[in-house]
Amino acid sequence: MPLTLLFMELTQEYFDQQLKNLATKNDLKDLATKSDVESAVTELAGVINKTIAEPMEKGFAELRDYKTVKEEVNELKADIVKIKHALHLS
């Protein structure tokens, strides 16, 4: 297709026809009010909290517990070694 034909098709009528089907700001204004958006954000925050934040926090708490237990076990092992040495058992 020659370049001149392409430019000939790009008329004001062509653009008006293409833009006719696009929604305007006024068309979209009533679709979502501020309270709708705030409600959706609150609901989404609740879903994220329940499905991501709370399970992650629980996992972190378990990791802290495992670390504490491991430290206590290591201390007890060291104490047992000291006791065995004191009693001449090893």
Legacy VTK file of the C-alpha trace (Angstrom):
# vtk DataFile Version 3.0
C-alpha trace
ASCII
DATASET POLYDATA
POINTS 90 float
0.000 0.000 0.000
1.524 3.338 -0.970
2.380 5.745 1.797
0.011 8.386 0.407
-2.947 6.029 0.814
-2.086 5.466 4.462
-2.093 9.188 5.153
-5.327 9.653 3.263
-7.137 7.241 5.595
-6.032 9.108 8.716
-8.720 11.761 8.548
-10.705 13.452 11.279
-13.678 11.210 10.448
-11.492 8.134 10.839
-10.315 9.267 14.268
-13.844 10.268 15.316
-15.098 6.807 14.331
-12.281 5.088 16.253
-12.765 7.228 19.350
-16.542 6.888 19.359
-16.397 3.536 21.162
-13.971 4.600 23.888
-15.324 5.300 27.351
-14.974 8.819 28.636
-14.248 9.956 32.173
-17.938 10.729 32.616
-18.870 7.226 31.416
-16.628 5.696 34.085
-17.468 8.083 36.914
-20.394 6.093 38.306
-18.720 2.702 37.989
-16.582 3.002 41.103
-17.100 5.510 43.851
-14.521 6.339 46.496
-16.330 4.169 49.032
-16.362 1.257 46.536
-12.615 1.551 46.119
-12.009 1.883 49.861
-14.193 -1.158 50.488
-12.338 -3.178 47.861
-8.969 -2.142 49.290
-10.090 -3.094 52.803
-11.338 -6.455 51.568
-8.104 -7.084 49.663
-6.040 -6.140 52.723
-8.032 -8.671 54.765
-7.438 -11.406 52.215
-3.707 -10.636 52.094
-3.523 -10.594 55.885
-5.314 -13.922 56.196
-3.567 -15.762 53.363
-0.057 -14.283 53.457
0.776 -12.159 56.496
-0.624 -14.403 59.246
0.879 -17.653 57.879
4.247 -15.935 57.412
4.167 -14.558 60.953
3.300 -18.024 62.264
6.216 -19.471 60.313
8.586 -16.832 61.701
7.380 -17.578 65.232
8.060 -21.291 64.678
11.541 -20.494 63.395
12.229 -18.421 66.510
11.001 -21.332 68.643
13.264 -23.794 66.795
16.235 -21.488 67.307
15.476 -21.184 71.030
15.100 -24.948 71.424
18.346 -25.568 69.528
20.204 -23.097 71.747
18.787 -24.758 74.875
19.753 -28.226 73.624
23.299 -27.048 72.912
23.543 -25.545 76.422
22.280 -28.794 77.961
24.791 -30.825 75.951
27.584 -28.578 77.176
26.334 -28.938 80.772
26.250 -32.749 80.443
29.820 -32.763 79.174
30.873 -30.613 82.173
29.015 -32.938 84.577
30.611 -36.020 83.033
34.044 -34.440 83.325
33.365 -33.475 86.951
32.265 -37.020 87.765
35.112 -38.500 85.740
32.649 -40.425 83.559
34.238 -39.631 80.230
LINES 1 91
90 0 1 2 3 4 5 6 7 8 9 10 11 12 13 14 15 16 17 18 19 20 21 22 23 24 25 26 27 28 29 30 31 32 33 34 35 36 37 38 39 40 41 42 43 44 45 46 47 48 49 50 51 52 53 54 55 56 57 58 59 60 61 62 63 64 65 66 67 68 69 70 71 72 73 74 75 76 77 78 79 80 81 82 83 84 85 86 87 88 89
